[in-house]
Amino acid sequence: MIKAVIIDDELKGATLLQHKLRAFSDKLSVERIFSDPFAALQELPSISPDIVFLDVEMPLMDGFKFLEDLGNIDFEVIFVTAYNVYAIETLRADALDYLLKPVDTDELTAAIEKLSKRIEWKKQHQKHCNLTLASYTQN
């Protein structure tokens, strides 16, 4: 099961996204919604999500500053924003995807498919690395 977290200062938008994500309940579970990025900074490491749906424009801290303050991340990020001017910045932040609010169901479906493929690739890559390491240490 893919563990998801939503970080958005607008609870209405976060709740709507959570509702749309229920269509993928067979493979994805929303573990937590944060409306306060500072609380998310503190609690996110204990949740260990696979994906974070992150708003760009939030009071006091935007999504890019959030990722910078978090430091090394081991999850995927999909930016969800009402503004279409951040596409290049999201690419530089190595985001998996960039969705405009209100989130289109077809675009969300494509993003979840991309996420599933990325997670599967990571699992296969990790498995290969573990096998290679085990083989190397035996010799």
C-alpha positions, 0 to 999 in steps of 0.5 A: 500500500502506498502511503500518502500525505497531503500538505496544503494550507487550504483544508477545502482543497486538501479534503477534495484531493483526499476524496479524489484519491479514494478512487485509488484506495486499492493501492494508496492510503492518505495517512495524514493531511497537514494544513501547517507546513511547520507541523508537517516538518516535525511529523513527516519523518515518523510517517515515512510516506511514499508520496507527498502531495504538496501545495506550493503557495502557503503562508510563511513557507512555500512548498520549495522552502518546505523541501529545503528545510526537510533536507534529504527526502526519501519519498516522491513529491507531487506539487498541487497548486492553483498557479501555473507559474511553478512548472520549471521550479518543480522540475528543478525540485525533482518532483514526480508531477505537477497538478493544477487545482482543481485537480483533474481526475485524468491527470491525477490518474496519470500521476498515480500510475507514474507513481506506481511505476516509480515505486516499483522501479525503486523496489526492483533497483533496491532488490538488485542492489541488495543482491549485488551487495550480497554477492560482493560480500560473499567473494 
